[in-house]
Amino acid sequence: MPGPENHDAAQLRLFCRLMLGSADAADRVLRQIHRRAPDGPDEHPSDRARLFRMAADLCGVRRPGPKRRIMHIGVIGATGTVGSRIVTEALDRGHQVTAFSRDASGIEDGRENIRWKNLDATDSGAIAGILPRLDVLISGSGAGNAAKDPTEPGIHAREAAALLTALEGRLRVRLIVVGGAASLEARPGVVFAGSDELLDAAVLRGHDEALNLFRASDRLWTYLSPAGEIAPGERTGRFRIGGDQPVTDAGGRSRISAEDAAVAVLDEVELPRFVQRRFTIGY
Ligand SMILES: NC(=O)c1ccc[n+]([C@@H]2O[C@H](COP(=O)([O-])OP(=O)(O)OC[C@H]3O[C@@H](n4cnc5c(N)ncnc54)[C@H](OP(=O)(O)O)[C@@H]3O)[C@@H](O)[C@H]2O)c1
């Protein structure tokens, strides 16, 4: 199901696609429009800025008033490789962040617009308790990931179930989950997680199970399957977006930096395009 895009935005997307010849190129331009259109009055905007503004108005991404809409974003797994970068990207864009760790007691963070709280992603009651303050809840929880714990393969599904249960009372809060790439399709209809070489990779299967729970739900979920290789690196803001199959580079590698994964997540927060859908990214 396509994300909630207004009529003008859909027209502009179609126009860009026709002019530029591909959906990827249209996505890139729309992201630029969204990110660069300056807010508020500017007495002498450059031609380029004026153009981005016009396009942003058409897209409906430039809100009236002096500031773009600031959102309150919760980040589970905020101490993690991807989660910490999501927090930084959200703060850099001016949003309010509540960052969660299972034990936030020793965390000192001098940045503005952030507060830290304790949360376990398997505790639906605790998650329900934090939702009233949030516009969007992002989970970058990597339970079972670092430990590669085969005795707890169901952890991702348990977290997914807890998140979905908590959202029953808050249907308007969006959920964005950074999950696994193994549920992407190696070829149409065949997922990596189902291949024989990965029979022991219970954690990878767990992600797949979690994704299926989201797919069966009617909440406002979005699932990001990062590239096959994701590691700390550079924030380039330039990557390609895909659906159920990995986005690979010229050498056939599916890779992304954790910084660019955070850009993709915040782009999705600000301009929803994958509500009730999974997407992936890669260079
Ligand atoms: N290619 C791929 O498919 C690929 C590769 C890497 C990662 N990933 C996925 O991407 C996501 C983020 O990975 P990452 O590398 O950033 O993981 P990470 O560095 O291991 O961090 C994950 C964070 O999750 C938190 N966490 C663990 N159990 C939790 C629980 N029960 N409740 C709440 N928080 C919990 C931990 O924070 P605290 O200890 O502070 O609570 C930890 O800092 C994960 O879903 C991971 O599986 C996918």
The ligand as an SDF file (V2000), in Angstrom:
LIG
                    3D

 48 52  0  0  0  0  0  0  0  0999 V2000
   22.8920   -6.5820    7.2540 N   0  0  0  0  0  0  0  0  0  0  0  0
   21.9300   -6.6540    8.1770 C   0  0  0  0  0  0  0  0  0  0  0  0
   20.8570   -7.1870    7.9520 O   0  0  0  0  0  0  0  0  0  0  0  0
   22.1910   -6.0590    9.5120 C   0  0  0  0  0  0  0  0  0  0  0  0
   23.4880   -5.8170    9.9570 C   0  0  0  0  0  0  0  0  0  0  0  0
   23.6540   -5.2250   11.2090 C   0  0  0  0  0  0  0  0  0  0  0  0
   22.5340   -4.9460   11.9910 C   0  0  0  0  0  0  0  0  0  0  0  0
   21.2890   -5.2170   11.5260 N   0  0  0  0  0  0  0  0  0  0  0  0
   20.1040   -4.9320   12.3320 C   0  0  0  0  0  0  0  0  0  0  0  0
   19.9860   -3.5260   12.5170 O   0  0  0  0  0  0  0  0  0  0  0  0
   19.4900   -3.2560   13.8160 C   0  0  0  0  0  0  0  0  0  0  0  0
   20.4750   -2.3700   14.5670 C   0  0  0  0  0  0  0  0  0  0  0  0
   21.7240   -3.0380   14.6190 O   0  0  0  0  0  0  0  0  0  0  0  0
   23.0080   -2.4160   15.3280 P   0  0  0  0  0  0  0  0  0  0  0  0
   24.2020   -2.9560   14.6330 O   0  0  0  0  0  0  0  0  0  0  0  0
   22.8510   -0.9540   15.4840 O   0  0  0  0  0  0  0  0  0  0  0  0
   22.8980   -3.1470   16.7450 O   0  0  0  0  0  0  0  0  0  0  0  0
   23.7920   -2.9150   18.0280 P   0  0  0  0  0  0  0  0  0  0  0  0
   24.9270   -2.0060   17.7600 O   0  0  0  0  0  0  0  0  0  0  0  0
   24.0460   -4.2790   18.5800 O   0  0  0  0  0  0  0  0  0  0  0  0
   22.8180   -2.0870   18.9990 O   0  0  0  0  0  0  0  0  0  0  0  0
   21.5700   -2.5510   19.3100 C   0  0  0  0  0  0  0  0  0  0  0  0
   21.0580   -1.8810   20.5570 C   0  0  0  0  0  0  0  0  0  0  0  0
   19.8380   -2.5330   20.9140 O   0  0  0  0  0  0  0  0  0  0  0  0
   19.6540   -2.3740   22.2920 C   0  0  0  0  0  0  0  0  0  0  0  0
   18.9030   -3.5250   22.7930 N   0  0  0  0  0  0  0  0  0  0  0  0
   19.2630   -4.8250   22.8320 C   0  0  0  0  0  0  0  0  0  0  0  0
   18.2780   -5.5600   23.3960 N   0  0  0  0  0  0  0  0  0  0  0  0
   17.2760   -4.6990   23.6820 C   0  0  0  0  0  0  0  0  0  0  0  0
   15.9910   -4.8320   24.2610 C   0  0  0  0  0  0  0  0  0  0  0  0
   15.5160   -6.0430   24.6730 N   0  0  0  0  0  0  0  0  0  0  0  0
   15.2420   -3.7470   24.4190 N   0  0  0  0  0  0  0  0  0  0  0  0
   15.6740   -2.5290   24.0530 C   0  0  0  0  0  0  0  0  0  0  0  0
   16.8810   -2.3160   23.4930 N   0  0  0  0  0  0  0  0  0  0  0  0
   17.6670   -3.3930   23.3020 C   0  0  0  0  0  0  0  0  0  0  0  0
   21.0390   -2.2740   22.9270 C   0  0  0  0  0  0  0  0  0  0  0  0
   21.0170   -1.1410   23.7320 O   0  0  0  0  0  0  0  0  0  0  0  0
   21.0870   -1.1800   25.3460 P   0  0  0  0  0  0  0  0  0  0  0  0
   22.0510   -2.2510   25.7090 O   0  0  0  0  0  0  0  0  0  0  0  0
   21.5460    0.2040   25.6690 O   0  0  0  0  0  0  0  0  0  0  0  0
   19.6860   -1.4470   25.8080 O   0  0  0  0  0  0  0  0  0  0  0  0
   21.9810   -2.0280   21.7410 C   0  0  0  0  0  0  0  0  0  0  0  0
   22.7230   -0.8440   21.8820 O   0  0  0  0  0  0  0  0  0  0  0  0
   19.2680   -4.6230   14.4600 C   0  0  0  0  0  0  0  0  0  0  0  0
   17.9450   -5.0390   14.2570 O   0  0  0  0  0  0  0  0  0  0  0  0
   20.1990   -5.5190   13.7080 C   0  0  0  0  0  0  0  0  0  0  0  0
   19.8440   -6.8790   13.7530 O   0  0  0  0  0  0  0  0  0  0  0  0
   21.0880   -5.7640   10.3110 C   0  0  0  0  0  0  0  0  0  0  0  0
  1  2  1  0
  2  3  2  0
  2  4  1  0
  4  5  1  0
  4 48  2  0
  5  6  2  0
  6  7  1  0
  7  8  2  0
  8  9  1  0
  8 48  1  0
  9 10  1  0
  9 46  1  0
 10 11  1  0
 11 12  1  0
 11 44  1  0
 12 13  1  0
 13 14  1  0
 14 15  2  0
 14 16  1  0
 14 17  1  0
 17 18  1  0
 18 19  2  0
 18 20  1  0
 18 21  1  0
 21 22  1  0
 22 23  1  0
 23 24  1  0
 23 42  1  0
 24 25  1  0
 25 26  1  0
 25 36  1  0
 26 27  1  0
 26 35  1  0
 27 28  2  0
 28 29  1  0
 29 30  1  0
 29 35  2  0
 30 31  1  0
 30 32  2  0
 32 33  1  0
 33 34  2  0
 34 35  1  0
 36 37  1  0
 36 42  1  0
 37 38  1  0
 38 39  2  0
 38 40  1  0
 38 41  1  0
 42 43  1  0
 44 45  1  0
 44 46  1  0
 46 47  1  0
M  CHG  2   8   1  16  -1
M  END
$$$$
